[in-house]
C-alpha cells in the first residue's frame, strides 16, 4: 500500500506528568514563572533565569492580557525580546517549562516561583498564601525583589513600607492517582 509505512516507526518521547514536574526522556522540566515590570527592560529584552524548554510552552502576559509569540515577544535561548515598548509600570509575567536536570531547591534564584503540592515548603521557600510577610531585615534580597514586583504582594497593603505580604497564588496540578486536576499552592524562593 502506498503512503502507509508499517516498518520501524520512530519511538515517541516518554512524558510523565506529576504535579509540576515533567520527566521528558529521562530529563526533568518544571513550570517556571517570572514577573517583571516595564522598568526592568533595558532596551527591548531581558535574560530569563532558565532557557524555556520550547516556544510553544511559553506564555507571556502584559498586565494580565495574553500576548502572541512571534509577534508580541520573541525567544532566543534565555533572551526574551518584546515586540513592543512597555510602560515603566507595566507588569510582564512569563510562564514557561524549563529544563532543570539535577536542579535542587537551593539552586533557584531569589524570587523564583514554582507550583508546589506539598504541605510544607522546602527550606528557603515561602508559600504565596496571602498571609506570609517578608521583612527587609530578615530577607533583604526577596524584599528588594518584591519592591520591583509589587504585583506579587497583597493589594491594599502600603507598598512603601516593611513588611511586604505575599499574594495568594494557586497552581493547578494533574494528579495521576485520580486523573483529576487539583488546586495546589505556589512557593517563592527567599534568601
C-alpha positions as CSV (number, residue, x, y, z in Angstrom):
1,X,0.0,0.0,0.0
2,X,1.4,3.4,-1.0
3,X,1.6,6.1,1.6
4,X,1.5,3.8,4.7
5,X,4.7,2.9,6.5
6,X,4.4,-0.1,8.6
7,X,8.0,-0.7,9.5
8,X,10.0,0.9,12.2
9,X,8.2,4.0,13.3
10,X,10.2,6.4,15.5
11,X,9.6,5.7,19.2
12,X,7.6,8.6,20.8
13,X,9.1,10.5,23.7
14,X,8.1,9.3,27.1
15,X,6.4,12.1,29.0
16,X,5.2,11.6,32.5
17,X,3.4,14.5,34.2
18,X,3.3,14.5,38.0
19,X,2.5,17.7,39.9
20,X,4.6,20.4,38.4
21,X,7.5,18.3,37.2
22,X,7.8,16.6,33.9
23,X,10.0,13.7,33.1
24,X,11.0,14.1,29.5
25,X,13.2,11.3,28.0
26,X,14.8,10.9,31.5
27,X,15.3,14.7,31.9
28,X,13.5,17.0,34.2
29,X,11.5,20.1,33.4
30,X,9.4,22.3,35.7
31,X,6.9,25.2,35.2
32,X,8.7,28.5,35.9
33,X,7.0,31.8,36.4
34,X,8.9,35.1,36.3
35,X,7.4,38.6,36.8
36,X,9.0,41.9,35.6
37,X,7.9,45.5,35.4
38,X,8.4,47.5,32.2
39,X,11.2,49.5,34.0
40,X,13.3,46.3,34.3
41,X,13.6,46.1,30.5
42,X,16.7,47.9,29.2
43,X,16.1,48.3,25.6
44,X,13.6,45.7,24.5
45,X,15.0,42.4,26.0
46,X,15.7,40.7,29.3
47,X,17.5,37.4,30.2
48,X,15.4,34.8,31.8
49,X,16.6,32.6,34.7
50,X,16.3,29.5,32.5
51,X,16.0,28.6,28.9
52,X,12.4,27.7,28.0
53,X,12.0,24.1,27.0
54,X,10.0,25.1,23.9
55,X,8.5,28.3,22.5
56,X,5.1,26.5,22.3
57,X,5.1,26.1,26.1
58,X,5.9,29.7,26.8
59,X,3.2,32.3,27.7
60,X,3.6,36.0,28.2
61,X,1.0,38.3,29.8
62,X,1.1,42.1,29.8
63,X,-1.0,43.5,32.7
64,X,-2.9,40.1,32.6
65,X,-3.6,40.2,28.9
66,X,-2.2,37.3,26.9
67,X,0.5,38.2,24.2
68,X,1.3,36.4,21.0
69,X,4.6,34.6,20.5
70,X,6.4,35.7,17.3
71,X,4.5,39.0,17.2
72,X,4.5,40.5,20.7
73,X,7.5,38.6,22.1
74,X,10.4,36.5,20.8
75,X,12.7,33.9,22.4
76,X,16.3,33.1,21.6
77,X,17.6,30.8,24.3
78,X,17.2,32.6,27.6
79,X,16.7,36.0,26.0
80,X,13.2,37.3,25.9
81,X,12.7,40.2,23.4
82,X,9.5,42.3,23.4
83,X,7.9,43.4,20.1
84,X,6.5,46.5,21.9
85,X,7.8,49.1,24.3
86,X,6.4,48.6,27.8
87,X,5.5,51.4,30.1
88,X,7.6,51.5,33.3
89,X,4.7,50.3,35.5
90,X,3.5,47.6,33.1
91,X,3.5,44.1,34.7
92,X,5.0,41.5,32.4
93,X,4.5,37.9,33.5
94,X,6.1,34.9,31.7
95,X,5.3,31.3,32.3
96,X,7.3,28.5,30.7
97,X,8.6,25.0,31.0
98,X,12.3,24.9,31.7
99,X,14.8,22.0,31.6
100,X,16.1,21.7,35.2
101,X,18.1,18.4,35.1
102,X,19.7,17.9,38.5
103,X,18.5,21.3,39.9
104,X,17.9,21.2,43.7
105,X,15.7,23.6,45.6
106,X,18.6,25.8,46.8
107,X,19.7,26.3,43.2
108,X,16.8,28.5,42.3
109,X,17.4,32.3,42.4
110,X,15.7,34.5,45.0
111,X,12.2,35.4,43.7
112,X,11.8,32.2,41.6
113,X,8.2,30.9,41.9
114,X,7.0,27.4,41.1
115,X,3.9,25.3,41.8
116,X,4.0,23.1,44.8
117,X,1.6,20.4,46.0
118,X,3.1,19.6,49.4
119,X,2.1,20.8,52.8
120,X,5.4,22.1,53.9
121,X,7.6,24.2,51.6
122,X,11.3,23.2,51.2
123,X,13.9,25.1,53.2
124,X,14.4,28.6,51.7
125,X,10.9,28.9,50.3
126,X,7.7,30.6,51.3
127,X,4.1,29.9,50.4
128,X,2.4,32.5,48.3
129,X,-0.6,32.3,50.6
130,X,-1.8,35.9,51.2
131,X,-0.5,35.9,54.7
132,X,3.3,35.4,54.7
133,X,5.2,38.6,55.5
134,X,8.6,39.4,54.1
135,X,10.7,41.7,56.3
136,X,13.5,43.7,54.9
137,X,15.9,42.8,57.8
138,X,15.2,39.1,57.5
139,X,15.2,38.6,53.7
140,X,16.6,41.7,52.1
141,X,17.0,40.2,48.6
142,X,13.4,38.9,48.4
143,X,12.2,42.2,49.9
144,X,14.1,44.1,47.1
145,X,12.6,41.7,44.5
146,X,9.1,42.4,45.8
147,X,9.7,46.1,45.7
148,X,10.4,45.7,42.0
149,X,7.4,43.3,41.5
150,X,4.6,44.8,43.6
151,X,2.1,42.6,41.7
152,X,3.3,39.7,43.9
153,X,2.2,41.5,47.1
154,X,-1.2,41.7,48.7
155,X,-3.3,44.6,47.2
156,X,-4.2,47.3,49.7
157,X,-1.0,47.0,51.8
158,X,1.0,50.2,51.9
159,X,3.6,49.2,49.3
160,X,6.3,51.5,50.5
161,X,6.6,50.1,54.0
162,X,8.1,47.0,55.6
163,X,7.0,44.2,55.5
164,X,5.5,43.1,52.2
165,X,2.8,40.5,52.4
166,X,2.9,37.8,49.6
167,X,-0.1,37.5,47.4
168,X,-2.2,34.3,47.4
169,X,-1.4,32.5,44.2
170,X,-2.7,29.0,43.4
171,X,-1.3,26.5,40.9
172,X,-3.3,23.7,39.3
173,X,-1.8,20.1,39.1
174,X,-2.6,16.9,37.4
175,X,-2.9,14.1,40.0
176,X,-2.1,10.8,38.2
177,X,-3.7,8.8,41.1
178,X,-7.2,10.3,40.5
179,X,-6.7,11.5,36.9
180,X,-8.0,14.9,38.0
181,X,-6.7,18.5,38.1
182,X,-6.3,19.6,41.7
183,X,-5.6,23.1,43.1
184,X,-2.3,23.4,44.9
185,X,0.0,26.2,46.1
186,X,2.7,28.4,44.7
187,X,6.0,28.9,46.5
188,X,8.6,31.6,46.2
189,X,12.4,31.4,46.9
190,X,13.7,33.7,49.6
191,X,17.4,34.4,50.6
